[in-house]
Each structure stands twice: as structure tokens, then as C-alpha cells.
């Protein structure tokens, strides 16, 4: 049975590979985004030593690694699930001898592996050539970041699956999917590090799962979080991974029951 799920990883990877030219444009767009943030923060910092706990060098690195990490954990599983629900093809998926939700996770992982190898790594290399990005010298920081990056993918995927499954209960969840993307980008720390939020908003953001997607891994990569602190932020990711399993399982079970009732 395990080989069935790994096949979904391989198939999605090969599918993405067939359209790899499209992602060269993505690298260019992400590099432009990093450039806009770099020159904006350069003007904001001026002669300031640090802002929000970030030095100018750390901020440049944070912006670059955050955008390129997004290249790995980003996926459109919410839109895929929503489409399959609306066109009814999910009914066929559900009678097949595998878990539909787990299949979606595997497909997302296959896409993520493609994005990691052919989008994130080349994109990061280009960012390093264009901007003063500082890489960690401590191997512990590298290992911790890569582990946390994988958890970022899992948490983001859980949020996408939950959002996609809402199509079972609403006529059109397009607005919800768009709102989700804005909320994730904002409160994950991609658009602005959470330490730069106003005090009350930063406190609010720390009680949400989104910081575990970008802000916490980026803080480890830039060296703002070290030593025991790495275990603390990794623990936060694990907690949110477990917590998000609850609504995902509940919504999936309710969705299956709703499909059976409507389908007879």
C-alpha cells in the first residue's frame, strides 16, 4: 500500500517536470519580489543598526530565504480539491482503495520536491548573486531549517486541504481560498516579519499557526533563533501540525457523510 502513495509522489513530480519551463518565470518573479523588498528595507534601515530584532543583513537574508522557501511549501491543493468536489470527480476518488486526503498530501509532496530542486535551489542561488544574502555557517542551523521547512510544507498543506474541503459545504469557496492565501502570506511573516507587527497584532499572530510556515524557519536560518530556541520553535511547529489534524479529520468525515447523503 505504501508503494501506491509513493507512486503519487513520483507521478506528480514527473508531471511538474514536463512543465518546468513555466517555473523559470517563477524564479524571475520571486527574484524581483526579493529585489523590491531589499531596496525598500535598505531605505528604511538607513543607518539604523537593527529594526524589530533584525539587522539589515539578517533582513535581506530573511526576505530571500522566505520567498524561496515559499517556492517549496506552496501548492494549490485547495483549488484542486475544490474543483474535484464541484465537478463530482471526487466521488470516483473516494471509492478507490486509498485515502483521498493522504493522496493529496503525497501529490503536494511530489510538487514540493520538484519546486525544491528546480525552483527553490536555483532561485536561492540567483538571489545570492544579486543580493547580499548571508548563509548560516553552523550545520545545526542548516539541518534545523530543512527539517522545519518540511514541517512548513505539512502545515501549509493541512491548511490548504481544510480550505479545499469547505467546497462540500458552500456553493462557491473561491473567496475563502483567496482570503486564505492573503492571510497565510501576511501572518506567516512572508510579507512582513512578525516582529515588525504592532505589539497587539504580533501577540495575536503568535497564537496562529501561520508563523510556523515562514517566520519561525526564517528566524532559525538568519540566526535570530539558536541553541535551545531551535527546539522551542520546532516544538511549536509540531504542536500546530497535531492541532490542525483535528479539524482536517473532522471536516473530512463530515464531508464524506454529506457526499453519501446527497449521492444516495
C-alpha positions in Angstrom: 0.0 0.0 0.0 2.9 2.4 0.8 4.2 2.0 -2.8 0.8 3.2 -4.1 1.2 6.5 -2.2 4.9 6.9 -3.3 3.7 6.5 -6.9 1.6 9.6 -6.4 4.7 11.5 -5.4 6.6 10.3 -8.5 3.7 10.9 -10.9 3.2 14.5 -9.6 7.0 15.2 -9.8 7.1 13.9 -13.4 4.0 15.9 -14.3 5.6 19.1 -12.9 8.8 18.2 -14.8 7.0 18.3 -18.1 6.1 21.9 -17.5 9.4 23.0 -15.9 9.9 25.9 -18.3 6.9 27.7 -16.7 8.9 27.8 -13.4 11.8 29.8 -14.9 9.4 32.7 -15.0 8.5 32.0 -11.4 12.2 32.3 -10.4 12.3 35.6 -12.1 9.2 36.9 -10.4 10.4 35.8 -7.0 13.8 37.4 -7.6 12.0 40.6 -8.5 9.9 40.4 -5.3 13.1 39.9 -3.2 14.6 42.9 -5.0 11.7 45.2 -4.2 11.8 44.2 -0.5 15.6 44.5 -0.4 15.7 48.1 -1.7 12.6 49.0 0.4 14.3 47.8 3.6 17.6 49.3 2.6 15.9 52.7 2.5 14.0 52.1 5.8 17.1 51.0 7.7 19.4 53.8 6.6 21.9 54.0 9.4 19.8 52.0 11.9 21.6 49.0 13.4 18.5 46.8 13.7 14.7 47.0 13.4 12.4 44.5 15.1 15.4 42.4 16.1 16.7 42.1 12.6 19.9 43.7 11.4 19.9 44.9 7.8 21.9 41.8 6.7 19.6 39.5 8.6 16.6 41.1 7.0 18.0 40.7 3.5 18.6 37.0 4.2 15.2 36.6 5.8 13.4 38.0 2.8 15.4 35.9 0.3 15.0 32.6 2.2 11.3 33.3 3.0 10.4 33.8 -0.6 12.4 30.9 -1.8 11.0 28.6 0.9 7.6 29.6 -0.3 8.6 28.1 -3.6 8.8 24.7 -1.8 5.8 24.7 0.5 3.4 26.4 -1.8 0.7 24.4 -3.6 -2.8 24.7 -5.0 -4.3 21.6 -3.3 -7.2 23.7 -2.0 -8.1 24.6 -5.6 -7.6 21.1 -6.8 -9.9 19.6 -4.1 -12.5 22.3 -4.7 -12.5 21.6 -8.4 -12.9 17.9 -7.9 -15.8 18.4 -5.5 -17.6 20.8 -7.8 -17.2 18.6 -10.9 -18.0 15.4 -9.0 -14.8 13.6 -9.8 -14.1 13.2 -6.1 -16.8 10.5 -5.9 -14.6 8.3 -8.1 -11.6 9.1 -6.0 -13.4 8.1 -2.8 -14.3 4.6 -3.9 -10.7 3.8 -4.8 -8.7 1.7 -2.3 -6.7 4.6 -0.8 -7.2 7.6 1.4 -8.1 10.6 -0.6 -6.6 13.2 1.8 -3.3 11.3 2.1 -3.1 11.1 -1.7 -3.4 14.9 -1.9 -0.6 15.2 0.7 1.6 12.9 -1.4 0.8 14.8 -4.6 1.7 18.0 -2.8 4.9 16.5 -1.7 5.8 15.5 -5.2 5.2 19.0 -6.4 7.2 20.3 -3.4 10.2 18.1 -4.3 10.1 19.5 -7.8 9.9 23.0 -6.6 12.7 22.4 -4.1 15.1 21.1 -6.7 14.2 23.2 -9.8 12.8 26.4 -8.2 14.0 27.0 -4.7 17.6 26.0 -5.0 18.3 27.8 -8.4 16.3 30.7 -7.1 18.3 31.0 -4.0 21.5 30.8 -6.0 20.3 33.7 -8.1 19.3 35.7 -5.1 22.8 35.2 -3.6 24.3 36.5 -6.8 22.1 39.6 -6.8 21.8 40.5 -3.1 24.0 40.3 0.0 22.5 37.1 1.4 24.3 35.6 4.3 24.2 31.8 4.7 24.4 30.1 8.1 27.8 28.7 9.0 26.5 26.4 11.7 25.5 23.0 10.2 22.9 22.7 13.0 21.1 25.8 11.6 21.0 24.2 8.2 19.7 20.9 9.4 17.1 22.6 11.6 16.0 24.8 8.8 15.5 21.9 6.4 13.5 19.9 9.0 11.4 23.0 9.8 10.9 23.6 6.0 9.4 20.2 5.7 7.0 20.9 8.6 6.2 24.2 6.9 5.0 22.2 3.9 2.9 19.9 6.0 1.2 22.7 7.9 0.6 24.7 4.8 -0.8 21.6 3.1 -3.1 20.9 6.0 -4.5 24.5 5.8 -5.0 24.1 2.0 -6.8 20.7 2.4 -9.1 22.2 5.1 -9.9 25.1 2.8 -10.5 22.9 -0.2 -12.8 20.6 1.7 -15.1 23.6 2.6 -16.4 23.3 -1.0 -18.5 20.4 0.3 -20.5 22.9 2.5 -20.6 26.1 0.5 -21.7 26.7 -3.1 -18.5 28.5 -4.0 -15.4 28.7 -1.8 -13.4 30.9 -4.2 -13.5 33.9 -1.9 -12.4 31.7 1.0 -9.4 30.4 -0.9 -8.3 33.9 -1.9 -8.7 35.1 1.7 -6.7 32.2 2.9 -3.8 33.0 0.7 -3.7 36.6 1.8 -4.0 35.6 5.5 -1.2 33.0 5.2 1.2 35.3 3.4 0.6 38.1 5.9 0.5 36.2 9.2 3.2 33.7 8.2 5.7 36.6 8.1 6.3 36.4 4.4 5.1 40.0 3.6 6.4 41.4 6.9 8.3 39.7 9.7 6.0 39.3 12.7 8.5 41.1 15.0 7.7 44.3 12.9 4.0 44.0 13.6 2.4 46.3 16.2 2.6 44.8 19.7 -1.1 43.6 19.9 -1.0 42.2 16.3 2.3 40.4 16.9 0.8 38.8 20.0 -2.3 37.8 18.0 -0.1 36.3 15.2 1.8 34.2 17.7 -1.4 32.4 18.6 -2.0 31.4 14.9 -0.5 28.5 13.1 0.8 30.7 10.2 4.0 31.8 11.9 5.2 28.2 11.8 5.2 28.3 8.0 7.7 31.1 7.3 8.6 33.3 10.3 10.0 30.6 12.6 12.1 28.7 9.9 13.4 32.1 8.6 14.3 33.1 12.2 16.4 30.0 12.5 18.1 30.4 9.1 19.1 34.0 9.9 20.5 33.1 13.3 17.9 35.0 15.3 17.0 31.7 17.0 19.8 29.5 18.2 20.5 26.6 20.5 17.6 25.6 22.7 15.5 28.2 21.0 15.5 26.0 17.9 13.9 23.1 19.8 11.3 25.5 21.1 10.2 26.8 17.6 10.3 23.2 16.2 8.0 22.2 19.1 5.6 25.0 18.0 5.5 23.6 14.5 4.9 20.0 15.8 2.1 21.3 18.1 0.3 23.1 15.2 0.8 20.0 13.0 -1.1 17.9 15.5 -3.7 20.6 16.2 -4.6 21.0 12.6 -5.1 17.3 12.2 -8.2 17.6 14.3 -10.3 20.0 12.1 -8.9 18.3 8.9 -10.1 14.8 10.1 -13.5 16.2 11.3 -14.2 18.1 8.2 -13.2 15.1 6.0 -15.6 12.8 7.9 -18.4 15.3 7.7 -17.7 15.8 4.0 -17.9 12.1 3.3 -21.1 11.8 5.2 -22.5 14.7 3.3 -21.5 13.2 -0.1 -23.1 9.9 0.7 -26.4 11.6 1.8 -26.5 13.7 -1.4 -25.5 10.9 -3.6 -27.8 8.3 -2.2 
